[in-house]
Amino acid sequence: MSSAQSMPWSTIKSKFENFLFIVPAVTIFSIFYIFPFYYIFHLSLHEWDGISFQKYFIWFDNFKDLLQDKIWRSSFWHAGYITLIALTFQNAFAFALALACDREIKMKRFYRVVFFIPVVLSEVVVGLIWKWILDAGNQNGEPIGLLNYMLIKSGFPNLVHAWLSEPQTALTCIAVVHSWKGFGWGFIMLLAGLQTIDRQLYEAARVDGAGSWSVFRHVTIPNILPVIVVVMILTILGSMQVFVLILSMVSQGLGYHTEVPVTRILAAMTSSREYGYACAEGVTFGLILVAFSFILKQMSNRMKQA
């Protein structure tokens, strides 16, 4: 007798009803995620200008050309630099503010709202405002950027720079602005994680004579570690895909010193109209981000078991 015949009708009906509940989610995921990824990979194997109906199948030639593209490799270094600053300074700042607001301090609810304001602002608006702040000056050489103006008025004219025009400072300025705009997400998530820690653990540690550092190391960090890993993963994914902020602050490029993978994909689609090559860049970029997320998740699981 087959398993279907031996299974009661009520059980079959229950499984079928359970399956119907996930059909909408599976359908949406397939239409908007699985099929686009498949089609992008399909296009990456072709030479296509994005307009004509005729595509030329060239196997993995786009991926071979990608390995020899020096600008594409340097764009990853630039995105990695922005991500490194976000992982260190941005998340450290967010964690410090979360620890401060987790304690009983005055106006902590007000601080929570203020710290989250940069997150809800438009990236275009943020980029244009910071472009004005960091502006080098007008055609007569007079400083009109707020930062340079303040440096001159404070007696530090030697520190005046063309912040967004010099390769040595442009990428760092973008990374700082990106960290300023995004630290609110980490702050909210880390604060929520801190508030889930049982307060009795802190009291028990203090009764045992543990100092502030010991409590932080043996109570706070182990309990909030899963949240820290999630914040790190989201920081990597968000920082590696920074795009609108760069376009609004320095337009596209600046002599390739501020190029990131997403701007390179855009350039392949708009400037050279190599849609197949752009799709190959997109597939490679997506797989690298998935690999990073998987590695961090595995590290988190091992740290939990340790």
C-alpha positions as CSV (number, residue, x, y, z in Angstrom):
1,M,0.0,0.0,0.0
2,S,1.4,3.4,-0.9
3,S,1.9,6.1,1.6
4,A,-0.8,8.3,0.0
5,Q,-3.3,5.5,0.4
6,S,-2.4,4.8,4.0
7,M,-2.4,8.5,5.0
8,P,-5.8,9.7,6.4
9,W,-7.7,12.2,4.3
10,S,-7.7,14.7,7.1
11,T,-3.9,14.7,7.2
12,I,-3.7,15.2,3.4
13,K,-6.2,18.0,3.7
14,S,-4.2,19.6,6.5
15,K,-0.9,19.5,4.5
16,F,-2.6,20.9,1.4
17,E,-4.0,23.8,3.4
18,N,-0.6,24.5,4.9
19,F,0.9,24.4,1.5
20,L,-1.7,27.0,0.3
21,F,-0.5,29.4,3.0
22,I,3.1,29.5,1.5
23,V,2.1,29.6,-2.1
24,P,1.7,33.4,-2.3
25,A,5.1,34.0,-0.7
26,V,6.8,31.4,-2.9
27,T,5.1,32.9,-6.0
28,I,6.3,36.4,-5.1
29,F,9.8,35.2,-4.3
30,S,10.0,33.3,-7.6
31,I,8.7,36.2,-9.7
32,F,10.8,39.0,-8.2
33,Y,13.9,37.1,-7.1
34,I,14.5,33.7,-8.6
35,F,13.4,34.5,-12.2
36,P,15.3,37.9,-12.3
37,F,18.5,36.3,-11.1
38,Y,18.1,33.5,-13.7
39,Y,17.4,36.0,-16.5
40,I,20.3,38.2,-15.5
41,F,22.6,35.2,-15.5
42,H,21.2,34.3,-18.9
43,L,22.0,37.8,-20.2
44,S,25.5,37.7,-18.8
45,L,26.2,34.9,-21.3
46,H,25.3,37.2,-24.2
47,E,26.6,40.3,-25.9
48,W,23.7,42.7,-26.0
49,D,23.3,46.5,-26.3
50,G,20.0,46.6,-24.4
51,I,18.0,47.8,-27.4
52,S,18.1,45.4,-30.2
53,F,16.2,42.1,-30.1
54,Q,19.3,40.2,-31.3
55,K,21.7,38.8,-28.7
56,Y,24.9,37.0,-29.4
57,F,25.7,34.0,-27.2
58,I,29.4,34.3,-26.1
59,W,29.4,31.8,-23.2
60,F,31.6,33.1,-20.3
61,D,33.5,35.7,-22.2
62,N,32.0,38.5,-20.2
63,F,33.2,36.9,-17.0
64,K,36.7,36.4,-18.5
65,D,36.8,40.1,-19.4
66,L,35.7,41.0,-15.9
67,L,38.7,39.2,-14.4
68,Q,41.0,41.5,-16.4
69,D,39.1,44.7,-15.7
70,K,41.3,46.8,-13.3
71,I,38.7,49.4,-12.7
72,W,36.2,46.7,-11.6
73,R,38.7,45.4,-9.1
74,S,39.6,48.8,-7.8
75,S,35.9,49.5,-7.4
76,F,35.8,46.6,-4.9
77,W,38.7,48.1,-3.0
78,H,36.8,51.4,-2.8
79,A,33.6,49.8,-1.6
80,G,35.6,47.7,0.9
81,Y,37.2,50.9,2.3
82,I,33.7,52.4,2.8
83,T,32.5,49.2,4.4
84,L,35.6,49.0,6.7
85,I,34.8,52.5,8.0
86,A,31.2,51.6,8.4
87,L,32.0,48.4,10.3
88,T,34.4,50.1,12.7
89,F,33.5,53.7,13.3
90,Q,29.8,53.6,12.4
91,N,29.0,50.4,14.4
92,A,31.2,51.4,17.3
93,F,29.5,54.8,17.5
94,A,26.1,53.1,17.3
95,F,27.0,50.6,20.0
96,A,28.3,53.3,22.3
97,L,25.1,55.4,21.9
98,A,23.0,52.3,22.4
99,L,24.8,51.5,25.6
100,A,24.2,55.1,26.8
101,C,20.5,55.1,25.9
102,D,20.0,51.7,27.5
103,R,20.8,53.2,30.9
104,E,18.5,55.4,32.9
105,I,19.4,58.9,31.5
106,K,17.3,61.9,31.0
107,M,15.6,62.5,27.6
108,K,16.7,59.0,26.3
109,R,13.5,58.8,24.2
110,F,14.3,62.1,22.6
111,Y,17.8,60.8,21.8
112,R,16.4,57.7,20.1
113,V,14.3,59.9,17.7
114,V,17.2,62.3,17.0
115,F,19.7,59.5,16.3
116,F,17.3,57.9,13.8
117,I,16.6,61.0,11.8
118,P,19.5,60.6,9.4
119,V,18.2,57.2,8.4
120,V,14.8,58.5,7.2
121,L,16.3,61.3,5.2
122,S,16.6,60.8,1.4
123,E,20.1,59.9,0.2
124,V,19.9,62.5,-2.5
125,V,19.1,65.2,0.0
126,V,21.8,64.1,2.3
127,G,24.3,63.9,-0.5
128,L,23.5,67.4,-1.8
129,I,23.6,68.9,1.7
130,W,27.0,67.4,2.4
131,K,28.2,68.4,-1.0
132,W,27.4,72.0,-0.1
133,I,29.1,71.6,3.3
134,L,32.3,70.1,1.7
135,D,32.3,72.4,-1.3
136,A,35.7,73.8,-2.1
137,G,34.7,77.2,-3.4
138,N,33.5,79.2,-6.3
139,Q,35.4,80.3,-9.5
140,N,37.2,83.1,-7.6
141,G,38.6,80.7,-5.1
142,E,36.5,82.1,-2.3
143,P,35.4,79.3,0.1
144,I,31.7,78.8,0.1
145,G,31.5,75.4,1.6
146,L,30.5,75.4,5.3
147,L,33.4,73.3,6.4
148,N,36.1,75.4,4.7
149,Y,34.4,78.6,5.9
150,M,34.5,77.4,9.5
151,L,38.1,76.4,9.1
152,I,39.1,79.8,7.9
153,K,37.1,81.6,10.5
154,S,38.6,79.4,13.2
155,G,42.2,80.3,12.1
156,F,43.0,77.1,10.3
157,P,43.2,78.1,6.6
158,N,45.9,75.6,6.0
159,L,43.3,72.8,6.5
160,V,41.1,74.1,3.7
161,H,40.8,71.4,1.0
162,A,38.7,70.6,-2.1
163,W,37.3,67.7,-0.1
164,L,35.3,66.1,-2.9
165,S,37.6,66.9,-5.7
166,E,40.9,65.5,-4.4
167,P,41.3,61.7,-4.7
168,Q,43.0,61.5,-1.3
169,T,39.9,62.8,0.5
170,A,36.9,62.2,-1.7
171,L,36.4,58.5,-0.8
172,T,36.9,59.2,2.9
173,C,34.3,61.9,2.9
174,I,31.8,59.6,1.2
175,A,32.6,56.9,3.8
176,V,32.1,59.3,6.7
177,V,28.8,60.7,5.3
178,H,27.6,57.2,4.6
179,S,28.4,56.1,8.2
180,W,26.7,59.2,9.5
181,K,23.5,58.4,7.6
182,G,23.4,54.7,8.4
183,F,24.4,54.5,12.1
184,G,20.8,54.9,13.2
185,W,19.9,51.5,12.0
186,G,22.6,49.9,14.0
187,F,21.7,52.1,17.0
188,I,18.1,51.0,17.0
189,M,18.9,47.3,16.5
190,L,21.6,47.2,19.1
191,L,19.5,49.1,21.6
192,A,16.7,46.6,21.1
193,G,19.1,43.8,21.6
194,L,20.4,45.3,24.9
195,Q,16.9,45.7,26.2
196,T,16.2,42.0,25.8
197,I,19.0,41.1,28.2
198,D,17.7,40.0,31.5
199,R,18.6,42.6,34.1
200,Q,19.0,39.9,36.7
201,L,22.1,38.8,34.9
202,Y,23.7,42.2,35.6
203,E,22.6,42.1,39.2
204,A,24.0,38.6,39.7
205,A,27.3,39.6,38.2
206,R,27.6,42.6,40.4
207,V,26.8,40.5,43.5
208,D,29.6,38.2,42.6
209,G,31.9,41.2,42.5
210,A,32.3,41.6,38.8
211,G,33.5,45.0,37.6
212,S,32.0,47.0,34.7
213,W,34.4,45.6,32.2
214,S,33.8,42.0,33.3
215,V,30.0,42.5,33.2
216,F,30.3,44.0,29.7
217,R,32.6,41.2,28.5
218,H,30.8,38.2,30.1
219,V,27.2,39.3,30.1
220,T,26.5,42.0,27.5
221,I,28.6,40.8,24.6
222,P,27.6,37.1,24.7
223,N,23.9,38.0,24.9
224,I,24.0,40.6,22.2
225,L,26.3,38.8,19.8
226,P,23.6,37.6,17.5
227,V,22.4,41.1,17.0
228,I,25.9,42.4,16.4
229,V,26.3,39.8,13.6
230,V,23.1,40.8,12.0
231,V,24.1,44.5,12.2
232,M,27.5,43.6,10.6
233,I,25.9,41.6,7.8
234,L,23.4,44.5,7.0
235,T,26.3,47.0,7.2
236,I,28.3,45.0,4.7
237,L,25.4,44.6,2.3
238,G,24.4,48.2,2.6
239,S,27.9,49.7,2.4
240,M,29.0,47.6,-0.5
241,Q,26.0,48.7,-2.5
242,V,26.4,52.5,-1.7
243,F,25.4,54.3,-4.9
244,V,23.0,57.2,-4.7
245,L,25.2,59.0,-2.1
246,I,28.1,58.9,-4.5
247,L,26.1,60.2,-7.5
248,S,24.7,63.1,-5.5
249,M,28.0,64.1,-3.9
250,V,30.6,63.6,-6.7
251,S,28.6,62.7,-9.7
252,Q,29.9,59.5,-11.3
253,G,33.6,58.7,-11.0
254,L,36.0,61.5,-10.2
255,G,38.7,59.8,-12.2
256,Y,37.7,56.4,-11.0
257,H,38.8,57.3,-7.4
258,T,35.3,56.9,-6.1
259,E,34.0,54.2,-8.3
260,V,32.2,51.3,-6.6
261,P,30.7,48.1,-8.1
262,V,27.2,49.6,-8.6
263,T,28.5,52.7,-10.4
264,R,30.6,50.4,-12.7
265,I,27.4,48.4,-13.5
266,L,25.6,51.6,-14.3
267,A,28.5,52.8,-16.5
268,A,28.4,49.6,-18.4
269,M,24.7,50.0,-19.1
270,T,24.7,53.7,-19.9
271,S,28.1,54.7,-21.3
272,S,29.2,51.7,-23.3
273,R,25.8,50.0,-23.5
274,E,27.2,46.6,-22.7
275,Y,24.2,45.1,-21.0
276,G,25.6,41.6,-21.0
277,Y,28.8,42.7,-19.4
278,A,26.8,44.7,-16.8
279,C,24.8,41.6,-16.0
280,A,28.0,39.6,-15.5
281,E,29.2,42.3,-13.1
282,G,25.8,42.1,-11.3
283,V,25.9,38.3,-11.0
284,T,29.5,38.4,-9.7
285,F,28.8,41.2,-7.2
286,G,25.7,39.4,-5.9
287,L,27.5,36.1,-5.4
288,I,30.3,37.9,-3.5
289,L,27.8,39.5,-1.1
290,V,26.1,36.2,-0.5
291,A,29.4,34.6,0.2
292,F,30.3,37.4,2.7
293,S,26.9,36.9,4.5
294,F,27.4,33.1,4.6
295,I,30.9,33.4,6.1
296,L,29.7,35.8,8.8
297,K,26.8,33.6,9.6
298,Q,29.0,30.6,10.0
299,M,31.4,32.5,12.2
300,S,28.4,33.6,14.4
301,N,27.3,30.0,14.8
302,R,30.8,28.8,15.8
303,M,31.1,31.7,18.3
304,K,27.7,30.6,19.8
305,Q,28.9,27.0,20.2
306,A,32.3,28.1,21.7
